[in-house]
Amino acid sequence: ISMAVVIQMMMLCFGGIILLATKTDPRDVPNGVVFKSGMVAAIAIFGIAWMSDTYFQYAMPQFKSGIVEMVTNYPWTFALALFIVSVVVNSQAATARMMLPVGLGLGLDPALLIGLMPAVYGYFFIPNYPSDIATV
């Protein structure tokens, strides 16, 4: 059983314990402001993720050939790839974990990759993070 499934099971269990301990009527939960905001954010995030995944799965072969040539000739352009992936993924760590091995595989200098690390912070560019959406 994966850690993600264990975390989901624990969250569901603790949610049930909270409902029982506070004697909250489960029918009142969907009417709460926090629940409504959370559901709007979750649906928006899944919609954006689904759209992005569909687009990139279709366009990846064309992107790959063009990007490999561009990055080989102009290594600094790898920062653009880091930024764009960060916008789509919404995580600096996930972007670094995905893209740094790609950069090394393309033969980019590790010192250059370290210098490009600020480019992995791009998820502010499109307000699709749950807290951003809830704020708007």
N, C-alpha and C positions, 0 to 999 in steps of 0.2 A: 504494500500500500504506500502510495507516494506521500510526501510531506504536505503537498497542497491539499490532498484529500483529508488528511488528518487535521489540518488547520480548519478546513471547512466543517468537518464533523464537530470539532471542539467549539467553533463559533455557534453552530446551530444548537448544540447542547447548552452552552451558556446562555444563549438567547432564550431558550425554553426555561432554564432555571430562573432567569430574571423575570420572565412573565409570571412564573409560579410564585416566586418570592414576593413580588410586588402586588400580586393579585390583580394584575391588569387583564381586562377583558380582551382576548385576541381580536375581536371584531373592531376594537378601537384603534389598533395599530395602523391599518392602512389610511386612517383619517388624520394621522399625526403629521405635522409639518416636516419633521426630520425624515420620516419615511417617504413622503412625497418628493422631497428634494433629492433624497438618495436614489430613488427610482428614476427620476428624470436624469440624474447624472449617470447612472448605470446604463440606461438605454442609450443615452448620447454617446457614451464611451464605446459600448459594443457596436453601435452603428458606425462610428468613425473607424473603429478597428476592422470591422467587416469590410467596409468600403476600401480602406487602405490595403487590406490583404488581397481582396479581389483585384484591385488595380495592379499591385506589384506582382502578383502571381502571373498575370497576363503579360505585363510589360518587362519582366525581369530579363528574358534573353536579349532584348534590344538594349536595355540599360547596361547589362554586363559587358557586352562587347564595346560599347562606347566609353564606358567608365574606365575599363582596364587600360584602353589606349590613352585616355586623357590623363589618368593618374600616373601612368608610366612616363609620359612626356612632361607633365606639370605636377609634381608631387604635392604642392601646396593645395591643389584642388581636392585632395582627400579630406580636408577640413569641411568642404561643402557636403561631402557624403556623410561625414560624422554628424553635421548639423541636421541634415534632412532626416537621417535615421532617428536621431534624437527626437525630432518633432513627431515622427510617426510612433515611436516606441514609448515615449513619455518617461524615459528613465536613463539617467547618465550611466549607471552601472551596466544596464543591459546593452546600451549602445557600445560602451567600451568593450564589453565581453564579446559582442558580436563582431565589431568592426576592427579592433586592434589586430586580431589574428589575420584578418583579410589584408590589412596594411602590411603586416610582416610577410604574408604570402606573396604580395605584389613586389616585395623587395624594398620597401621603404625603410629608411634608416630609423632605428628605434629612437634616436634623439629627436628626429622630426616628429614622430608620433607623440612623444611626450610634449613637445611644443604645441601640438594640435589639440591636446586634451581639452582646453576650454570650449572647443567646438561641440563637445558632447552635451552641453547644456543648452538645448534648443527647444525644450518642451513648453517654454513660455510663448513661443511664436504663434501658435494657434491655441486659443483658450479651450482646450478639450480635456483638461484635467478636472476631476470631479469638484475640487474646491473652487477652481476658476469658474466652472459652470454654475455652481451654487451661488457664488458671489454675484455673477451677472444676473 
